[in-house]
Amino acid sequence: MANPQPDEFTRISNELFEAIILANFKKRQLNIILLVIRLSYGCGRSYAVLRQVDFKIIGIDKSDINKELQLLAQCGVLTITGERVALNKDYDCWRIARAQPGGADSFKQLLKRNLVEKTVGKTPTVANGAVGETPTGELVNHQPGSWQNTNPGVGKSPTSQTPQANGGKGSAGAERNIKETIKKSKEKDICVFDPHFEKFWTVYPRKVEKKRAYRCFKLCIREGLAEGLTMEGLVRDLVNAAANYADECQRQGTQPRYIKHAATFLGPDKPYLDWLKPPAAEAGTKQQSNSRPNRQTDEKRKLLQSLYLS
């Protein structure tokens, strides 16, 4: 019979745990993450020491684990340095889709329901006795004869009181605690966007999924800085790319549903690189290159007409 001990557990924050739950990880990926958490946080460290052959313990062959680890590293979920594998706590940088749209809001409702069940309706119990029984004065009777009681209240039968939830503060106190918990979770979701991102967002043509776009924007900036580029140059390029893409969508009359989401525009495939230059210049170049063959075709047509007419 299993007997887990309460003092032996893996410490992980609820916020990070919720991010893992709500992310659309595949079964293999989730098993890898759980193994890394157990061997890092579960061992009192921020990283786990793992070799590729060690992942056989969770049913992943050595020939497959390299691909899965590289994918999780590219998506910003894991950081891998030699045999040290760590979970990236900054889940805003994870490039993993949500398991279900609106999953965070649904999770809050579940959390609220379970917090209500936890705090409301508790009934205090009496040690070594049944609920509702009046404690007897046996404790006083078992005291030594030389002991003097200086507290006149000891040994008296307590008056009957209505059981109250939340440590005696009543249902009002329990309700207040629930409201405070929900308020804190809402405050945690408030995202303060960087001014550089706001410049990009102002000119981008389709304004949906702003938080996801912000995570991709920060990742683009981080990658650019790692390559030795300047913050000013990176922001300028991203804003120009968004403006050029917006101009092209307006010129073509693109319907909003066909315009890329900003997160896709800044995503792993980096479509924004195609819009660093205005599309008008490219269109002008194509028009000039196509003008010469058109003139030759017209000349051939005129020659054929003259032959038939003669």
C-alpha positions in Angstrom: 0.0 0.0 0.0 1.4 3.4 -1.1 2.1 5.8 1.7 3.3 9.2 0.3 4.9 11.4 3.0 3.6 15.0 3.1 7.1 16.4 4.0 8.6 15.0 0.7 7.4 17.0 -2.2 8.5 19.1 -5.2 8.2 22.8 -4.8 6.8 24.6 -7.9 4.8 27.8 -8.0 1.1 27.6 -8.9 1.6 30.2 -11.6 4.2 28.1 -13.4 2.2 24.9 -12.9 -0.9 26.6 -14.4 1.2 27.7 -17.4 2.2 24.1 -18.0 -1.4 22.9 -17.7 -2.8 25.4 -20.1 0.0 24.9 -22.8 -0.6 22.5 -25.7 2.2 20.2 -24.9 2.3 16.7 -26.6 2.5 13.7 -24.3 6.3 13.2 -24.9 7.0 16.9 -24.3 5.0 16.9 -21.0 6.8 13.8 -19.8 10.1 15.5 -20.5 9.1 18.6 -18.6 7.8 16.6 -15.6 11.1 14.6 -15.5 13.1 17.8 -15.5 11.0 19.4 -12.8 11.3 16.3 -10.5 15.1 16.1 -11.0 15.6 19.9 -10.6 13.1 21.5 -8.2 12.5 18.1 -6.6 16.3 17.9 -5.8 16.6 21.5 -4.6 18.2 22.8 -7.7 17.3 24.9 -10.7 18.5 22.4 -13.2 18.6 18.6 -13.8 21.6 16.6 -14.9 20.4 14.4 -17.8 21.9 12.4 -20.6 20.0 11.4 -23.7 20.0 7.8 -22.7 18.3 8.7 -19.4 15.1 9.6 -21.1 14.4 5.9 -21.8 13.0 5.9 -18.3 9.9 7.8 -19.6 9.7 5.8 -22.8 11.5 8.0 -25.2 14.2 6.4 -27.3 17.7 7.9 -27.7 17.0 8.4 -31.4 13.9 10.6 -30.7 14.9 12.5 -27.6 17.3 14.8 -29.4 14.5 16.1 -31.7 12.1 16.7 -28.8 14.8 18.5 -26.7 15.8 20.8 -29.6 12.1 21.6 -30.2 11.5 22.5 -26.6 14.7 24.6 -26.5 13.7 26.4 -29.7 10.3 27.2 -28.3 11.9 28.7 -25.2 10.5 26.1 -22.7 13.9 24.4 -21.8 17.4 25.7 -21.6 20.1 23.1 -22.3 23.7 23.5 -21.4 25.6 20.3 -21.9 24.0 17.8 -19.6 22.2 20.5 -17.6 18.6 20.8 -18.5 16.4 23.5 -16.9 12.8 24.7 -17.2 12.5 28.4 -18.3 10.3 30.0 -15.6 9.6 33.0 -17.9 6.6 31.3 -19.5 5.8 34.5 -21.4 8.7 33.6 -23.7 7.3 30.1 -24.5 6.3 29.8 -28.1 3.7 27.1 -27.4 0.1 27.5 -28.4 -2.6 27.4 -25.7 -4.4 24.0 -25.4 -7.8 25.8 -25.7 -8.7 29.4 -26.5 -9.9 31.1 -23.4 -8.5 28.4 -21.2 -7.1 30.9 -18.7 -10.6 32.3 -18.0 -12.1 28.9 -17.7 -9.3 27.9 -15.3 -10.1 31.0 -13.1 -13.7 29.8 -12.8 -12.5 26.3 -11.8 -10.1 27.9 -9.3 -12.9 30.1 -7.8 -15.2 27.1 -7.5 -12.6 25.0 -5.6 -11.6 27.9 -3.4 -15.3 28.2 -2.4 -15.4 24.5 -1.5 -12.2 24.9 0.5 -13.2 27.9 2.7 -17.0 27.7 3.0 -18.8 24.9 4.9 -16.0 23.8 7.2 -17.1 22.2 10.5 -14.7 22.3 13.4 -13.9 18.9 15.0 -13.2 18.1 18.6 -10.1 16.0 19.3 -10.8 12.5 20.9 -14.6 13.0 20.6 -17.5 13.4 18.3 -18.6 16.7 16.7 -21.0 18.6 18.9 -20.1 16.8 22.1 -19.4 19.0 25.1 -15.8 18.6 26.5 -15.7 17.2 30.0 -13.5 18.4 32.9 -11.4 15.2 32.8 -8.2 17.3 32.1 -8.7 19.1 35.4 -9.3 15.9 37.3 -6.0 14.4 36.0 -3.9 17.3 37.2 -1.6 16.8 40.2 -3.0 17.7 43.6 -0.2 20.2 44.3 -1.0 22.2 41.2 -3.0 25.4 41.7 -5.4 26.6 39.0 -5.0 30.4 38.7 -7.4 30.6 35.7 -11.0 30.6 36.9 -12.2 29.7 33.4 -10.4 26.3 33.3 -12.7 23.3 33.8 -15.9 25.1 33.0 -18.1 23.8 30.3 -18.0 26.0 27.2 -21.1 27.6 26.0 -22.6 26.4 22.7 -21.6 28.4 19.7 -22.5 28.2 16.0 -19.6 26.7 14.0 -18.1 29.4 11.8 -16.0 29.1 8.7 -12.6 30.7 8.1 -11.2 30.6 11.6 -14.3 32.0 13.3 -14.8 35.0 11.1 -18.0 33.6 9.6 -19.2 33.3 6.0 -18.6 37.0 5.4 -14.9 36.5 6.1 -14.7 33.5 3.8 -16.4 35.4 1.0 -14.0 38.3 1.5 -11.0 35.9 1.2 -12.4 34.5 -2.0 -12.9 38.0 -3.5 -9.3 38.9 -2.5 -7.9 35.8 -4.1 -9.8 36.4 -7.3 -8.7 40.1 -7.3 -5.0 39.0 -6.9 -5.3 36.6 -9.8 -6.8 39.4 -12.0 -4.0 41.8 -11.0 -1.5 39.1 -11.9 -3.0 39.0 -15.4 -2.6 42.7 -16.0 0.3 43.1 -18.5 2.3 46.4 -18.7 3.5 46.6 -22.3 6.8 48.0 -23.3 6.7 51.4 -25.1 8.8 50.0 -27.9 6.1 47.3 -28.4 3.4 49.9 -28.3 5.0 51.7 -31.3 4.9 48.4 -33.2 1.3 47.7 -32.1 0.1 51.1 -33.2 1.0 50.6 -36.8 0.3 46.8 -37.1 -2.9 46.3 -39.2 -4.6 43.5 -37.2 -4.9 44.0 -33.4 -5.7 40.6 -31.9 -3.9 38.5 -29.2 -1.8 41.4 -27.9 -0.2 39.5 -25.1 0.9 36.7 -27.4 2.3 39.2 -29.8 4.2 40.9 -27.0 5.9 37.7 -26.0 7.0 37.2 -29.6 8.2 40.8 -29.8 10.3 40.4 -26.7 11.8 37.2 -28.1 12.7 38.9 -31.4 14.4 41.7 -29.5 16.3 39.2 -27.3 17.5 37.3 -30.3 18.6 40.5 -32.1 20.5 41.7 -29.1 22.3 38.4 -28.8 23.4 38.8 -32.4 25.0 42.2 -31.6 22.2 44.5 -33.0 21.1 47.6 -31.1 17.8 48.1 -29.5 17.1 51.3 -31.6 17.8 49.5 -34.8 15.7 46.4 -33.9 12.7 48.5 -32.9 13.0 50.6 -36.0 13.1 47.5 -38.3 10.1 45.9 -36.6 8.0 49.1 -36.7 9.0 49.6 -40.4 8.1 46.0 -41.2 4.7 46.4 -39.6 4.1 49.7 -41.4 5.1 48.3 -44.8 2.9 45.2 -44.2 0.0 47.5 -43.2 0.4 49.6 -46.4 0.5 46.5 -48.6 -2.7 45.1 -47.0 -4.4 48.4 -47.5 -3.2 48.7 -51.1 -4.4 45.2 -51.9 -7.6 45.6 -50.0 -6.9 42.5 -47.9 -9.8 41.4 -45.8 -9.0 41.4 -42.0 -9.4 37.7 -41.6 -6.5 37.1 -44.1 -4.1 39.5 -42.4 -1.5 37.7 -40.3 -1.8 37.8 -36.5 1.1 39.9 -35.1 2.4 36.8 -33.2 2.6 34.9 -36.5 4.2 38.0 -38.2 6.9 37.9 -35.5 6.9 34.1 -35.0 9.6 31.4 -35.6 9.4 31.7 -39.4 10.0 35.5 -39.2 7.8 36.7 -42.0 8.6 40.3 -40.9 12.0 40.0 -42.6 10.2 40.1 -46.0 8.7 43.5 -45.1 11.7 45.4 -43.9 11.7 47.3 -47.3 8.6 49.0 -48.8 6.8 46.7 -51.3 6.4 49.6 -53.7 10.1 49.5 -54.6 9.9 45.8 -55.4 6.8 46.3 -57.4 8.5 49.1 -59.4 11.5 46.9 -60.2 9.2 44.1 -61.4 7.3 46.5 -63.6 10.5 47.7 -65.3 11.7 44.2 -65.8 8.4 43.2 -67.4 8.1 46.3 -69.7 10.7 45.1 -72.2 9.1 41.7 -73.0 5.7 43.5 -73.5 7.2 45.8 -76.1 8.8 42.8 -78.0 5.4 41.1 -78.0 3.7 44.2 -79.4 6.3 44.4 -82.2 5.8 40.7 -83.2 2.0 41.2 -83.3 2.4 44.3 -85.6 4.7 42.3 -87.9 2.2 39.4 -88.2 -0.6 41.8 -88.9 1.4 43.5 -91.7 2.2 40.1 -93.3 -1.4 39.0 -93.3 -2.6 42.4 -94.7 0.0 42.3 -97.5 
